[in-house]
Amino acid sequence: MTPVPYQYVVLRLVPRVDREEFVNVGVVLYSQQADFLDGSFHLDHDRISALAPGLDLEDVEAALSTVCRLARGEGPHGTARMDRLGPRFGWISAPRSTILQPSGVHGGQTEDPARTLEHLLERLVMPV
């Protein structure tokens, strides 16, 4: 397969927006040429509990699952805008001031977007 360009954002857990401290918890990868948009996440419970004791990790996991389902097109439909990959990635990657925030958009080239998504998750999110 010929390499195709892709863009990705890292999903960050920001338990207290006012402190701007965060833990990387997921990645969403988009490739227009490969017709690919998907996300994956991993929660390091010990690390998150050290940063935000008492945070409801079930709620965080539910929110991350929703983002990943939306990326795959499994979320609620009804607007043409969210039925296309580009606008969905734009919505996911838009800056926001909530407990889950995307990083800036980064890019690269890949022959296998799904494998690259997992590689980025391992490199940027998983504990060392």
DSSP file (Angstrom, degrees, kcal/mol; ACC not computed):
  #  RESIDUE AA STRUCTURE BP1 BP2  ACC     N-H-->O    O-->H-N    N-H-->O    O-->H-N    TCO  KAPPA ALPHA  PHI   PSI    X-CA   Y-CA   Z-CA
    1    1 A M              0   0    0      0, 0.0     3,-0.1     0, 0.0   111,-0.0   0.000 360.0 360.0 360.0 141.2    0.0    0.0    0.0
    2    2 A T        -     0   0    0      1,-0.1   108,-0.1   109,-0.1     0, 0.0  -0.596 360.0 -99.0 -76.4 137.4    1.2    3.5   -0.8
    3    3 A P        -     0   0    0      0, 0.0   108,-0.3     0, 0.0    -1,-0.1  -0.290  40.5-160.4 -58.2 141.6    1.6    5.7    2.3
    4    4 A V  E     -A  110   0A   0    106,-3.2   106,-2.5    -3,-0.1   108,-0.1  -0.919  21.2-106.2-121.8 149.2   -1.3    8.1    2.9
    5    5 A P  E     -A  109   0A   0      0, 0.0    28,-0.4     0, 0.0    29,-0.3  -0.413  39.8-178.6 -72.2 151.2   -1.4   11.2    5.0
    6    6 A Y  E     -A  108   0A   0    102,-2.4   102,-1.8    25,-0.1     2,-0.3  -0.960  17.2-150.7-143.2 162.7   -3.1   11.2    8.4
    7    7 A Q  E     -AB 107  30A   0     23,-2.9    23,-3.3    -2,-0.3     2,-0.3  -0.955  18.1-179.0-128.7 151.0   -3.9   13.6   11.2
    8    8 A Y  E     -AB 106  29A   0     98,-2.7    98,-2.7    -2,-0.3     2,-0.3  -0.990  15.9-155.9-147.6 158.5   -4.3   12.8   14.9
    9    9 A V  E     - B   0  28A   0     19,-2.0    19,-2.4    -2,-0.3     2,-0.5  -0.971  20.2-130.7-127.7 148.7   -5.1   14.3   18.2
   10   10 A V  E     - B   0  27A   0     94,-0.4    93,-2.0    -2,-0.3     2,-0.5  -0.847  22.7-133.6 -93.5 132.7   -4.2   13.0   21.7
   11   11 A L  E     -CB 102  26A   0     15,-2.9    14,-3.2    -2,-0.5    15,-1.5  -0.777  24.7-160.5 -88.5 128.6   -7.1   12.9   24.1
   12   12 A R  E     -CB 101  24A   0     89,-3.4    89,-2.6    -2,-0.5     2,-0.7  -0.897  15.6-139.6-115.3 137.2   -6.2   14.4   27.4
   13   13 A L  E     -CB 100  23A   0     10,-3.1    10,-1.7    -2,-0.4    87,-0.2  -0.861  20.9-178.0 -92.8 118.5   -7.9   14.0   30.8
   14   14 A V        -     0   0    0     85,-3.9     3,-0.3    -2,-0.7     8,-0.2  -0.811   4.5-178.9-119.2  86.7   -7.9   17.4   32.5
   15   15 A P  S    S+     0   0    0      0, 0.0     2,-0.5     0, 0.0    -1,-0.2   0.851  80.3  28.9 -60.3 -36.7   -9.5   16.7   35.9
   16   16 A R    >>> -     0   0    0      5,-0.4     3,-1.6     1,-0.1     4,-1.0  -0.896  69.1-166.8-127.0 101.9   -9.2   20.4   37.0
   17   17 A V  T 345S+     0   0    0     -2,-0.5     3,-0.4    -3,-0.3    -1,-0.1   0.825  86.8  62.1 -57.0 -34.6   -9.3   22.7   34.1
   18   18 A D  T 345S+     0   0    0      1,-0.2    -1,-0.3    -3,-0.1    -2,-0.0   0.766 106.2  45.2 -65.8 -24.8   -8.1   25.6   36.2
   19   19 A R  T <45S-     0   0    0     -3,-1.6    -1,-0.2     2,-0.1    -2,-0.2   0.651  94.4-143.8 -92.8 -16.5   -4.8   23.8   37.0
   20   20 A E  T  <5 +     0   0    0     -4,-1.0     2,-0.4    -3,-0.4    -3,-0.1   0.730  48.5 143.9  59.3  24.9   -4.2   22.7   33.4
   21   21 A E      < +     0   0    0     -5,-0.6    -5,-0.4    30,-0.1     2,-0.3  -0.759  24.9 173.9 -90.3 141.6   -2.7   19.4   34.5
   22   22 A F        -     0   0    0     -2,-0.4     2,-0.4    -8,-0.2    -8,-0.2  -0.964  31.1-146.8-147.7 162.9   -3.4   16.5   32.3
   23   23 A V  E     -B   13   0A   0    -10,-1.7   -10,-3.1    -2,-0.3     2,-0.3  -0.999  32.3-118.9-126.7 131.4   -2.8   12.8   31.6
   24   24 A N  E     +B   12   0A   0     -2,-0.4   -12,-0.2   -12,-0.2     3,-0.1  -0.567  41.6 163.2 -68.8 128.5   -2.9   11.5   28.0
   25   25 A V  E     +     0   0A   0    -14,-3.2    17,-2.5    -2,-0.3     2,-0.3   0.512  52.1   1.6-126.7 -10.5   -5.7    8.9   27.8
   26   26 A G  E     -BD  11  41A   0    -15,-1.5   -15,-2.9    15,-0.3     2,-0.3  -0.984  50.5-134.7-167.0 173.9   -6.4    8.3   24.1
   27   27 A V  E     -BD  10  40A   0     13,-2.6    13,-2.3    -2,-0.3     2,-0.4  -0.997   6.9-161.8-141.8 139.8   -5.8    9.0   20.4
   28   28 A V  E     -BD   9  39A   0    -19,-2.4   -19,-2.0    -2,-0.3     2,-0.4  -0.996  14.5-165.9-121.8 128.0   -8.1    9.7   17.5
   29   29 A L  E     -BD   8  38A   0      9,-2.8     9,-2.0    -2,-0.4     2,-0.4  -0.937   4.8-172.5-120.2 136.4   -6.6    9.2   14.0
   30   30 A Y  E     +BD   7  37A   0    -23,-3.3   -23,-2.9    -2,-0.4     2,-0.4  -0.992   9.5 175.6-130.3 131.0   -8.1   10.5   10.7
   31   31 A S  E  >> - D   0  36A   0      5,-2.8     5,-2.4    -2,-0.4     4,-0.5  -0.929  10.4-169.0-133.7 111.1   -7.0    9.8    7.1
   32   32 A Q  T >45S+     0   0    0     -2,-0.4     3,-1.1     1,-0.2    -1,-0.1   0.930  89.8  50.5 -62.9 -46.1   -9.2   11.2    4.4
   33   33 A Q  T 345S+     0   0    0    -28,-0.4    -1,-0.2     1,-0.3   -27,-0.1   0.833 114.7  43.3 -65.0 -32.3   -7.4    9.2    1.6
   34   34 A A  T 345S-     0   0    0    -29,-0.3    -1,-0.3     2,-0.1    -2,-0.2   0.460 106.6-127.0 -90.0  -1.2   -7.8    5.9    3.6
   35   35 A D  T <<5 +     0   0    0     -3,-1.1     2,-0.4    -4,-0.5    -3,-0.2   0.947  62.3 144.2  53.9  51.3  -11.4    6.7    4.5
   36   36 A F  E   < +D   31   0A   0     -5,-2.4    -5,-2.8     2,-0.0     2,-0.3  -0.978  23.7 157.5-130.3 131.2  -10.4    6.1    8.1
   37   37 A L  E     +D   30   0A   0     -2,-0.4     2,-0.3    -7,-0.2    -7,-0.2  -0.876  22.7 137.7-149.8 118.0  -11.5    7.7   11.4
   38   38 A D  E     -D   29   0A   0     -9,-2.0    -9,-2.8    -2,-0.3     2,-0.3  -0.980  29.6-151.6-155.7 162.3  -11.1    5.8   14.7
   39   39 A G  E     -D   28   0A   0     -2,-0.3     2,-0.3    29,-0.3   -11,-0.2  -0.938   6.4-172.7-137.1 160.0  -10.0    6.3   18.3
   40   40 A S  E     -D   27   0A   0    -13,-2.3   -13,-2.6    -2,-0.3     2,-0.3  -0.982   7.8-172.0-149.2 152.7   -8.6    4.2   21.0
   41   41 A F  E     -D   26   0A   0     -2,-0.3     2,-0.3   -15,-0.2   -15,-0.3  -0.959  13.2-164.4-146.4 163.7   -7.9    4.9   24.7
   42   42 A H        -     0   0    0    -17,-2.5     2,-0.6    -2,-0.3    -2,-0.0  -0.959  13.3-149.1-148.8 130.2   -6.3    3.5   27.8
   43   43 A L        -     0   0    0     -2,-0.3     2,-1.1     4,-0.0     3,-0.1  -0.909   2.6-155.9-105.3 120.2   -6.8    4.6   31.4
   44   44 A D     >  -     0   0    0     -2,-0.6     4,-2.6     1,-0.2     5,-0.3  -0.790  12.9-167.8 -89.8  94.5   -3.9    4.2   33.8
   45   45 A H  H  > S+     0   0    0     -2,-1.1     4,-2.6     1,-0.2     5,-0.2   0.859  81.1  50.3 -57.1 -41.7   -6.0    4.1   37.0
   46   46 A D  H  > S+     0   0    0      2,-0.2     4,-1.8     1,-0.2    -1,-0.2   0.931 112.9  45.7 -64.3 -45.2   -3.0    4.6   39.4
   47   47 A R  H  > S+     0   0    0      2,-0.2     4,-1.5     1,-0.2    -2,-0.2   0.914 115.4  46.4 -65.0 -43.3   -1.7    7.6   37.5
   48   48 A I  H  X S+     0   0    0     -4,-2.6     4,-3.2     1,-0.2    -1,-0.2   0.901 110.6  52.8 -67.6 -40.3   -5.1    9.2   37.3
   49   49 A S  H  < S+     0   0    0     -4,-2.6    -1,-0.2    -5,-0.3    -2,-0.2   0.841 106.9  53.4 -64.7 -32.1   -5.9    8.5   40.9
   50   50 A A  H  < S+     0   0    0     -4,-1.8    -1,-0.2    -5,-0.2    -2,-0.2   0.875 116.3  38.9 -68.0 -36.5   -2.6   10.2   41.9
   51   51 A L  H  < S+     0   0    0     -4,-1.5    -2,-0.2     1,-0.2    -1,-0.2   0.859 135.4  16.6 -79.6 -38.0   -3.5   13.3   39.9
   52   52 A A  S >< S-     0   0    0     -4,-3.2     3,-1.9    -5,-0.1    -1,-0.2  -0.621  74.9-161.9-141.3  76.6   -7.2   13.4   40.8
   53   53 A P  T 3  S+     0   0    0      0, 0.0     3,-0.1     0, 0.0    -4,-0.1  -0.335  80.7  22.7 -59.4 138.1   -8.2   11.2   43.8
   54   54 A G  T 3  S+     0   0    0      1,-0.3     2,-0.2    -2,-0.0    -5,-0.1   0.379  82.9 145.3  88.4  -5.4  -11.9   10.6   43.8
   55   55 A L    <   -     0   0    0     -3,-1.9     2,-1.1    -7,-0.1    -1,-0.3  -0.473  57.7-117.4 -66.8 135.0  -12.5   11.1   40.1
   56   56 A D     >  -     0   0    0      1,-0.2     4,-1.6    -2,-0.2     3,-0.4  -0.625  30.5-173.7 -77.6  99.3  -15.1    8.8   38.8
   57   57 A L  H  > S+     0   0    0     -2,-1.1     4,-2.6     1,-0.2    -1,-0.2   0.737  80.0  63.2 -70.4 -22.9  -13.2    6.7   36.3
   58   58 A E  H  > S+     0   0    0      2,-0.2     4,-2.2     1,-0.2    -1,-0.2   0.903 104.5  47.4 -66.3 -39.8  -16.3    4.9   35.0
   59   59 A D  H  > S+     0   0    0     -3,-0.4     4,-2.3     2,-0.2    -2,-0.2   0.902 112.1  49.9 -65.5 -40.8  -17.7    8.3   33.9
   60   60 A V  H  X S+     0   0    0     -4,-1.6     4,-2.4     2,-0.2    -2,-0.2   0.929 111.1  48.9 -63.2 -44.9  -14.3    9.1   32.2
   61   61 A E  H  X S+     0   0    0     -4,-2.6     4,-2.5     1,-0.2    -2,-0.2   0.895 110.2  51.6 -62.6 -39.9  -14.3    5.7   30.4
   62   62 A A  H  X S+     0   0    0     -4,-2.2     4,-2.0     2,-0.2    -1,-0.2   0.908 110.5  48.5 -62.8 -41.8  -17.9    6.2   29.3
   63   63 A A  H  X S+     0   0    0     -4,-2.3     4,-2.0     2,-0.2    -2,-0.2   0.910 112.3  48.0 -65.8 -42.1  -17.0    9.6   27.8
   64   64 A L  H  X S+     0   0    0     -4,-2.4     4,-2.4     1,-0.2    -2,-0.2   0.888 109.9  52.8 -65.6 -39.1  -13.9    8.2   26.0
   65   65 A S  H  X S+     0   0    0     -4,-2.5     4,-2.5     1,-0.2    -1,-0.2   0.893 108.0  51.8 -61.6 -39.3  -16.0    5.3   24.7
   66   66 A T  H  X S+     0   0    0     -4,-2.0     4,-2.7     2,-0.2    -2,-0.2   0.916 108.8  49.7 -63.8 -44.0  -18.5    7.9   23.3
   67   67 A V  H  X S+     0   0    0     -4,-2.0     4,-2.4     1,-0.2    -2,-0.2   0.923 112.9  47.2 -60.8 -44.4  -15.8    9.8   21.5
   68   68 A C  H  X S+     0   0    0     -4,-2.4     4,-1.9     2,-0.2   -29,-0.3   0.892 112.5  49.0 -67.3 -38.9  -14.4    6.6   20.0
   69   69 A R  H  <>S+     0   0    0     -4,-2.5     5,-3.2     2,-0.2     6,-0.6   0.912 110.8  50.9 -65.0 -41.3  -17.9    5.5   18.9
   70   70 A L  H ><5S+     0   0    0     -4,-2.7     3,-1.3     4,-0.3     5,-0.2   0.916 107.3  53.8 -61.3 -42.5  -18.5    8.9   17.4
   71   71 A A  H 3<5S+     0   0    0     -4,-2.4    -1,-0.2     1,-0.3    -2,-0.2   0.907 109.3  48.3 -58.0 -41.6  -15.2    8.7   15.5
   72   72 A R  T 3<5S-     0   0    0     -4,-1.9    -1,-0.3    -5,-0.1    -2,-0.2   0.504 121.1-109.4 -78.0  -3.0  -16.3    5.3   14.0
   73   73 A G  T < 5S+     0   0    0     -3,-1.3    -3,-0.2    -4,-0.4    -2,-0.1   0.674  87.3 119.8  84.4  17.1  -19.7    6.8   13.0
   74   74 A E      < +     0   0    0     -5,-3.2    -4,-0.3    -6,-0.2     3,-0.1   0.382  50.5  94.7 -94.9   3.1  -21.5    4.8   15.7
   75   75 A G  S    S-     0   0    0     -6,-0.6     2,-0.1    -5,-0.2    -8,-0.0  -0.080  92.7 -54.0 -83.0-172.9  -22.9    7.9   17.4
   76   76 A P        -     0   0    0      0, 0.0    -1,-0.2     0, 0.0     3,-0.2  -0.379  57.2-159.2 -65.2 139.6  -26.2    9.6   17.0
   77   77 A H        +     0   0    0      1,-0.1     3,-0.1    -3,-0.1    -3,-0.0  -0.469  46.1 110.4-107.0-178.4  -26.9   10.6   13.4
   78   78 A G        +     0   0    0      1,-0.3     2,-0.4    -2,-0.2    -1,-0.1   0.118  65.6  75.8 135.8 -22.6  -29.3   13.2   12.1
   79   79 A T  S >> S-     0   0    0     -3,-0.2     3,-0.8     1,-0.1     4,-0.6  -0.968  70.1-139.6-118.2 136.4  -27.1   15.9   10.7
   80   80 A A  G >4 S+     0   0    0     -2,-0.4     3,-1.1     1,-0.2     4,-0.5   0.837 100.3  66.8 -59.3 -32.4  -25.3   15.5    7.4
   81   81 A R  G >4 S+     0   0    0      1,-0.3     3,-0.9     2,-0.2    -1,-0.2   0.877 101.7  44.8 -57.5 -41.6  -22.3   17.2    8.9
   82   82 A M  G <4 S+     0   0    0     -3,-0.8    -1,-0.3     1,-0.2    -2,-0.2   0.521  99.8  71.2 -84.6  -4.9  -21.6   14.3   11.4
   83   83 A D  G << S+     0   0    0     -3,-1.1     2,-0.3    -4,-0.6    -1,-0.2   0.592  89.6  73.0 -84.0 -10.4  -22.1   11.7    8.7
   84   84 A R  S <> S-     0   0    0     -3,-0.9     4,-1.7    -4,-0.5     5,-0.1  -0.825  80.2-133.2-107.1 145.4  -18.8   12.6    7.0
   85   85 A L  H  > S+     0   0    0     -2,-0.3     4,-2.9     1,-0.2     5,-0.3   0.916  99.5  55.1 -62.8 -46.8  -15.4   11.8    8.4
   86   86 A G  H  > S+     0   0    0      1,-0.2     4,-2.5     2,-0.2    -1,-0.2   0.934 110.7  42.9 -57.4 -52.6  -13.8   15.2    8.0
   87   87 A P  H  > S+     0   0    0      0, 0.0     4,-2.2     0, 0.0    -1,-0.2   0.863 113.3  54.0 -62.8 -33.9  -16.4   17.2    9.9
   88   88 A R  H  X S+     0   0    0     -4,-1.7     4,-2.5    -7,-0.2    -2,-0.2   0.934 110.3  46.0 -64.7 -44.0  -16.5   14.5   12.6
   89   89 A F  H  X S+     0   0    0     -4,-2.9     4,-2.8     1,-0.2    -1,-0.2   0.904 110.7  54.6 -64.2 -38.8  -12.8   14.7   13.1
   90   90 A G  H  X S+     0   0    0     -4,-2.5     4,-0.6    -5,-0.3    -1,-0.2   0.902 109.8  46.3 -59.2 -41.4  -13.1   18.5   13.1
   91   91 A W  H >< S+     0   0    0     -4,-2.2     3,-0.7     1,-0.2    -2,-0.2   0.925 114.5  47.1 -67.1 -44.2  -15.6   18.3   15.9
   92   92 A I  H 3< S+     0   0    0     -4,-2.5    -2,-0.2     1,-0.2    -1,-0.2   0.880 115.8  45.2 -64.8 -37.8  -13.5   15.8   17.9
   93   93 A S  H 3< S+     0   0    0     -4,-2.8    -1,-0.2    -5,-0.2    -2,-0.2   0.478  84.7 117.2 -88.1  -2.4  -10.3   17.9   17.5
   94   94 A A  S << S-     0   0    0     -3,-0.7    -3,-0.0    -4,-0.6    10,-0.0  -0.441  75.4-104.7 -67.9 136.1  -11.9   21.3   18.3
   95   95 A P        +     0   0    0      0, 0.0     2,-0.3     0, 0.0    -1,-0.1  -0.284  49.3 170.0 -59.0 142.8  -10.5   23.0   21.4
   96   96 A R        -     0   0    0      6,-0.2     2,-0.6     2,-0.1     0, 0.0  -0.980  39.3-129.1-150.9 161.6  -12.7   22.8   24.4
   97   97 A S        +     0   0    0     -2,-0.3     2,-0.2     4,-0.1     4,-0.1  -0.638  67.6 107.6-114.5  71.4  -12.5   23.5   28.1
   98   98 A T  S    S-     0   0    0     -2,-0.6   -84,-0.1     2,-0.2    -2,-0.1  -0.720  87.6 -86.0-133.4-177.2  -13.8   20.3   29.6
   99   99 A I  S    S+     0   0    0     -2,-0.2   -85,-3.9     1,-0.1     2,-0.5   0.796 119.5  51.5 -67.5 -28.4  -12.4   17.3   31.5
  100  100 A L  E    S+C   13   0A   0    -87,-0.2   -87,-0.2   -85,-0.1    -2,-0.2  -0.958  74.9 172.2-110.2 121.9  -11.6   15.6   28.1
  101  101 A Q  E     -C   12   0A   0    -89,-2.6   -89,-3.4    -2,-0.5     2,-0.2  -0.973  27.0-129.3-130.4 142.0   -9.6   17.8   25.8
  102  102 A P  E     -C   11   0A   0      0, 0.0   -91,-0.2     0, 0.0    -6,-0.2  -0.610  22.6-128.9 -84.0 149.9   -7.9   17.2   22.4
  103  103 A S        -     0   0    0    -93,-2.0     3,-0.1    -2,-0.2     2,-0.0  -0.151  47.4 -69.3 -74.5-176.7   -4.3   18.2   21.8
  104  104 A G        -     0   0    0      1,-0.1   -94,-0.4   -95,-0.1     2,-0.4  -0.327  65.1 -89.4 -65.4 162.9   -3.3   20.2   18.8
  105  105 A V        -     0   0    0    -96,-0.1     2,-0.3    -3,-0.1   -96,-0.2  -0.636  47.9-175.3 -81.7 131.7   -3.6   18.3   15.5
  106  106 A H  E     -A    8   0A   0    -98,-2.7   -98,-2.7    -2,-0.4     2,-0.3  -0.792   4.4-161.3-119.7 164.7   -0.5   16.4   14.4
  107  107 A G  E     +A    7   0A   0     -2,-0.3     2,-0.3  -100,-0.3  -100,-0.2  -0.884  19.8 145.1-144.2 174.5    0.2   14.6   11.2
  108  108 A G  E     -A    6   0A   0   -102,-1.8  -102,-2.4    -2,-0.3     2,-0.4  -0.939  42.5 -85.7-177.8-163.8    2.2   12.0    9.3
  109  109 A Q  E     +A    5   0A   0     -2,-0.3     2,-0.3  -104,-0.3    -2,-0.0  -0.977  38.7 174.3-131.2 146.9    2.1    9.3    6.7
  110  110 A T  E     -A    4   0A   0   -106,-2.5  -106,-3.2    -2,-0.4    -2,-0.0  -0.989  35.3-152.8-148.9 153.9    1.1    5.7    7.1
  111  111 A E  S    S+     0   0    0     -2,-0.3    -1,-0.1  -108,-0.3  -109,-0.1   0.585 100.5  33.4 -95.4 -17.3    0.5    2.6    5.1
  112  112 A D     >  -     0   0    0      1,-0.1     4,-2.4  -108,-0.1    -1,-0.2  -0.796  64.1-172.2-142.8  94.1   -1.8    1.2    7.8
  113  113 A P  H  > S+     0   0    0      0, 0.0     4,-2.5     0, 0.0     5,-0.2   0.869  87.8  52.8 -57.3 -40.2   -4.0    3.7    9.7
  114  114 A A  H  > S+     0   0    0      1,-0.2     4,-1.9     2,-0.2     5,-0.1   0.918 111.8  45.4 -64.0 -42.5   -5.3    1.2   12.2
  115  115 A R  H  > S+     0   0    0      1,-0.2     4,-2.4     2,-0.2    -1,-0.2   0.893 112.2  52.0 -67.2 -38.8   -1.8    0.0   13.1
  116  116 A T  H  X S+     0   0    0     -4,-2.4     4,-2.8     2,-0.2    -2,-0.2   0.890 106.3  54.6 -64.7 -38.7   -0.6    3.6   13.4
  117  117 A L  H  X S+     0   0    0     -4,-2.5     4,-2.3     1,-0.2    -1,-0.2   0.941 111.0  44.6 -58.2 -48.0   -3.4    4.4   15.8
  118  118 A E  H  X S+     0   0    0     -4,-1.9     4,-2.4     2,-0.2    -2,-0.2   0.882 112.3  52.4 -65.8 -37.7   -2.4    1.5   18.0
  119  119 A H  H  X S+     0   0    0     -4,-2.4     4,-2.5     2,-0.2    -2,-0.2   0.928 110.5  47.6 -62.3 -45.1    1.3    2.6   17.8
  120  120 A L  H  X S+     0   0    0     -4,-2.8     4,-3.0     2,-0.2     5,-0.4   0.896 110.5  52.3 -64.0 -39.7    0.5    6.1   18.8
  121  121 A L  H  X>S+     0   0    0     -4,-2.3     4,-2.1    -5,-0.2     5,-1.9   0.939 112.4  45.3 -60.8 -46.3   -1.6    4.9   21.7
  122  122 A E  H  <5S+     0   0    0     -4,-2.4    -2,-0.2     3,-0.2    -1,-0.2   0.904 119.3  41.5 -62.9 -41.3    1.3    2.8   22.9
  123  123 A R  H  <5S+     0   0    0     -4,-2.5    -2,-0.2    -5,-0.2    -1,-0.2   0.867 126.9  27.9 -76.7 -37.6    3.8    5.5   22.5
  124  124 A L  H  <5S+     0   0    0     -4,-3.0    -3,-0.2    -5,-0.2    -2,-0.2   0.624 132.6  21.7-103.6 -15.6    1.8    8.5   23.8
  125  125 A V  T  <5S+     0   0    0     -4,-2.1    -3,-0.2    -5,-0.4    -4,-0.1   0.751  93.1  89.7-122.0 -43.3   -0.6    7.0   26.3
  126  126 A M  S   <S-     0   0    0     -5,-1.9  -102,-0.0     1,-0.1  -101,-0.0  -0.253  83.4 -98.2 -67.4 147.2    0.4    3.7   27.7
  127  127 A P              0   0    0      0, 0.0    -1,-0.1     0, 0.0    -2,-0.1  -0.306 360.0 360.0 -63.7 147.6    2.6    3.6   30.8
  128  128 A V              0   0    0     -3,-0.1    -2,-0.1    -5,-0.0    -6,-0.0   0.439 360.0 360.0 -83.6 360.0    6.3    3.1   30.3
